[in-house]
Amino acid sequence: MPPLFQSIRGKVGEVTIPALGAHIGTIVDWSLMRREPSASPVGGPWVFRAAFSYLNPHLFNDEDLPKQILVRVGPNQYRLKGPFGRTDLGELSLLIEGVDLEHVDTEPD
């Protein structure tokens, strides 16, 4: 059965380094598009593209610091999960292949 959605778009997201409590990027536009079935088997079924109003490239590119990328779809928040395939970082843009999503519970305990 084909997937229900071929693409999802949004305007709200962020990149953080949870271990430091650091906000290193503000996403102002993002999209997720289904990968071709013949795409690399590395990672999940989505290609993620984002545009930033702010991004600290030095912290983003530090491989020793695990990042968390969160996007909002309506009232729900999702975390991008890897392992990721190809990742291309521009000055204020990002492309990641092989993304999967994990719902983040935003309800207080």
URFEN-V286836 format. One record per pair of residues at least 24 apart in sequence whose C-alpha atoms are under 6 Angstrom apart, sorted by the first residue. I is the first residue (numbers start at 0). J is the second residue. Records with the same first field share a line. If there is no record, write none. Layout:
I=J ; J
This chain:
5=32 ; 33
6=31 ; 32
7=31
11=70 ; 71
12=69 ; 70
13=68 ; 69
14=67 ; 68
15=66 ; 67
16=66
23=54 ; 55
24=53 ; 54
25=51 ; 52 ; 53
26=50 ; 51
27=51
41=84
42=81 ; 82 ; 83 ; 84 ; 97 ; 98
43=97 ; 98 ; 99
44=97
45=97 ; 98
46=95 ; 96 ; 97
47=94 ; 95
48=93 ; 94
49=92 ; 93
50=91 ; 92
51=91
76=103
77=101 ; 102 ; 103
